[in-house]
Amino acid sequence: MVASERVGVGPADQVLVLMAEGKGRAEARRWQPELGGSVVGEVEYIGLYQIQTSGTTAQDLESAVEQGKRQLMSTPPSPTGSSPRRSP
């Protein structure tokens, strides 16, 4: 566990991605290269996927979260052109 003022306390090597309704594990896997990790867990019925990265520090965690945010704001890696949910 690491502590970051920007993203809080959590494992340095874990990022959660909340996918758009109707998108599943295959879509989440398309995000793996963007976050430098692989899908290792899921709560499929709500579209929540856990991606494990190689992070070891708070800075690694912050970087992964920021990368995820950038991906949400850009065109998603999807052949359908749909995007993951954005938090308010």
C-alpha positions in Angstrom: 0.0 0.0 0.0 1.1 3.5 -0.8 -0.2 6.9 0.3 -0.7 9.7 -2.2 -2.1 13.1 -1.5 -3.6 13.2 -5.0 -5.3 9.7 -5.2 -5.4 8.5 -1.6 -4.2 5.2 -0.2 -4.1 2.1 -2.3 -1.9 -0.6 -3.9 0.7 1.0 -6.1 0.0 -1.7 -8.8 -3.8 -1.7 -9.1 -6.2 0.5 -11.1 -9.9 0.1 -11.3 -11.7 1.0 -14.6 -15.5 1.5 -14.8 -16.6 0.6 -18.3 -19.7 2.0 -20.1 -22.9 0.1 -19.7 -22.9 -2.9 -22.0 -19.1 -3.1 -22.3 -17.3 -6.0 -20.8 -14.0 -7.8 -20.2 -13.1 -7.7 -23.9 -13.4 -3.9 -23.9 -11.4 -3.7 -20.6 -8.7 -5.7 -22.1 -8.3 -3.1 -24.8 -7.3 -0.7 -22.1 -4.5 -3.0 -20.8 -1.7 -1.6 -23.0 -2.8 2.0 -22.3 -2.3 1.4 -18.5 0.6 -1.0 -18.9 -1.0 -3.9 -17.1 -3.5 -6.7 -17.4 -7.0 -7.4 -16.2 -6.8 -9.5 -13.0 -10.3 -9.0 -11.5 -13.8 -7.8 -12.2 -17.2 -7.1 -11.0 -18.8 -7.9 -14.3 -22.4 -6.9 -13.5 -21.4 -3.3 -12.9 -18.6 -3.1 -15.5 -15.8 -2.7 -13.0 -12.4 -4.1 -13.9 -9.2 -4.3 -11.9 -6.0 -3.8 -13.9 -2.7 -4.8 -12.3 0.3 -2.7 -13.4 4.0 -2.9 -12.5 3.7 0.1 -10.1 5.7 0.1 -6.8 5.5 3.7 -5.6 2.9 6.4 -5.0 4.1 8.1 -8.1 3.5 5.0 -10.1 -0.1 4.9 -8.8 -0.6 8.6 -9.6 0.8 8.1 -13.1 -1.5 5.1 -13.8 -4.6 7.1 -12.5 -3.6 10.1 -14.6 -3.1 7.9 -17.7 -6.5 6.4 -17.1 -8.0 9.9 -16.9 -6.3 10.9 -20.1 -7.7 7.8 -21.9 -11.2 8.6 -20.7 -10.9 12.1 -22.2 -9.6 10.8 -25.5 -10.9 8.4 -28.0 -11.2 5.0 -26.4 -9.4 2.0 -27.8 -12.6 0.6 -29.2 -13.6 -0.4 -32.7 -17.2 0.7 -31.8 -16.2 4.2 -30.8 -18.1 4.0 -27.5 -16.4 5.4 -24.4 -16.1 4.3 -20.8 -18.2 6.0 -18.2 -17.0 9.3 -16.9 -17.4 10.3 -13.3 -19.2 13.6 -12.6 
